Amino acid sequence: QVQLVESGGGLVEPGGSLRLSCAASGFTFRSYAMSWYRQAPGKERELVAIISSAGGARYADSVKGRFTISRDNAENTMYLQMNSLKPEDTAVYYCRTVLIAGVVAWGQGTQVTVSS
């Protein structure tokens, strides 16, 4: 059974940092690209960052230079290091992967709130 479990969210002041984790199980983690999405209240879910199976990364323009996506294939875990956080980064953050035959798996999400 494919499972993605996010953790690491919380309340942080503007300019602060958080590291999100996504623990994966039920599939061959090292073989698949992984991504982070986020959804703010009243807005559509948007792609934040994606990392290929080989470790290549791409980012949304809004987070370039502030967020870093990474993966540890030995631990079946993906990370999102978020620095210089802004109030507009407030959202529920989800990890996602697309498996063979186009099956999409999502985590349950973790809340990130940036506020003073």
N, C-alpha and C positions, 0 to 999 in steps of 0.2 A: 504494500500500500504506500503510494507516494505521499510524503508529508513534508511540509515546509513550515518551520516554526521561527518566527521573528522574536527578537528580544532587544533590550537596550534603549528603548524609548523613554521619554520622561519630560520634565519641565526644565528648561535651561534659559538663562538670560541671553539677550542679544549679544553676539560676539563670542559666545561660549561654544563648546564642542560636545558631541556625543558620538558614540560608536554603536551602530546597529549590527546585529548578527542575525543570520538566517541558517538554521540547522536543517540539513536535508537528509531524508532517508527514503528507502523504497525504490531507488533507482541508482544508476551508475553516475554519480555526481560529476566525476571528472570529465565525462563525455559530453556534457551539455553546457551551453551558454546559460547564464543566469542574469537576472536583472532586478533592479529596484524600481518600483513605482511609488507614487504618492497621490493622495486625494485629499484636498482641502475642502472644508465645508462649502457646499454649494457649487463646487467645481468638478470638472471631469477628472478621472484618474489620468495621470501623466507619467511618462517615462522619465526617470531621473538618471539612471546609469545602467550600462549593460557590460558584462564581461564575458568574453568568449571562453571556450573550453581551454584554449591555449593561453589565456590571460590577457588578451588585448581588451582595452576598455574604451568606451565612448560615453560622453556625458551630455546632458541637456545644457544649453547655453547658460541657463540660470544658475547652475551649480559649478560650472567649470572653474577650476582654481581653488575651490573651497571644499569639495567633496572628493573622496577617493574610494573607489570600489576595489575590492580584492577578494581572493578566494584561497582557501586552504583545502586542497583536494584530499590530504591525509585525514583531515578532520570533518570532511563533508560539510564545510561551513563557508558561507559567503559573508563579507563584511561591507559596511558603508561607514567610513570615517567622515564625519561632518564637522567642519571647522567654520569659524566666522559666521555662525548661524544668525539668520535674520528672522524677524516676525513672519515674513512671507514664506518661510520654510515650514511653518506650522501645518501639519497634515498627519494623516495616518499613512505610514510607510509599509509597503507590501513587497515581499519578494515573489518572484515569478520565474517559471521555466516552461519551455515548450518541449514536450517529449516527442518520441516517434509517433507518426500519424497525426501530428498536430494537436495532441492532447496538451492542454494548458493547465498547469498547476499553480495555485496561489497559496500564500500563507494567510494567516488570519489577521495580520496587520499589527503594528505597534504605533502608539500615539507619540508624536513629537510635538511639543508645545514650546515656542520661543516667545518669552514674554518677560518683562521686568515687573 
